[in-house]
Amino acid sequence: MNSLYKNLIFWAVIFIIMILLFQVFTKPKQTVLDKNYSDFITAVEKNQVLEVEARGRNMTWKDVNGTRYKTYVPEDLK
C-alpha cells in the first residue's frame, strides 16, 4: 500500500508540473480593437500614440492607456 501512495504522489507532482509549464509558456491573449485610419491620425495629432507596428498596410498601435488597436492604411490619393 505504501508504493501505491508513492505512485499517486509521483503522478500528482507530474500533473502539477505540466499545468505550471503550460501556464508559463502560454501568453495571455491581448485584445486588439479595430479602429479606422482617421482615428489613428487624430490620436497622433493629440499625442495619444505610444508605439506603432506596421506590416505592409496593416498597422497595430498602442495608446497612452495601454489599449491596442489595429487599422488598415489606405493608399494615398494624389
C-alpha angles and dihedrals in degrees: 000000000000092000090052091060091045089052093049092048091048093053092043090054091048090050093050092048090051091051092048092049091050090051093049097049100043115083119218110250112248118214115241115195126209118244131169124244095254090058088054092051091048091051091050092051090051092048091243097130119094102175139004131199117192126192109177107304093338115094133186120194139176125217129213091270091059095250115143122220135182128209141169118240111224123218115270113256115223 
